[in-house]
């Protein structure tokens, strides 16, 4: 079985070139809006051009997943982590106290970290209760 740790340099160059071409095309199709009024400060770009500028300025961050396979393509894991809070509030209605909410988040953070490192949630909680919570950080 062949494992690909990164893309070949030629393919990375093609990705970068195509990205730059798309940014230039977007800039041409979405020029600065013409204003008749004289206002101080910078001109408004509009939402589309502002997005194009952000994609151009943060190209390295936007394309990081292409250069580093350890970086996920999307941020769905963060969204899934937050989903448990929504489920908890839907089932229970709310957290009774701010301290209770903090405790819940600490426990969920600990269990989530254990799970991401390949440990069983039950074992992680058992080790925390028996006084060995740091086993997952070894």
ABEGO torsion letter per residue (X at the ends): XBBBABBBAAAAAAAAAAAAAAAAAAAAABBBBBBABBBBEBBBAEAAAAAAAAAAAAAAAAAAAAABAABBABAAAAAAAAAAAAAAAAAAGBBABAAAAAAAAAAAAAAAAAAAAGBBAAAAAAAAAAGBAAAAAX
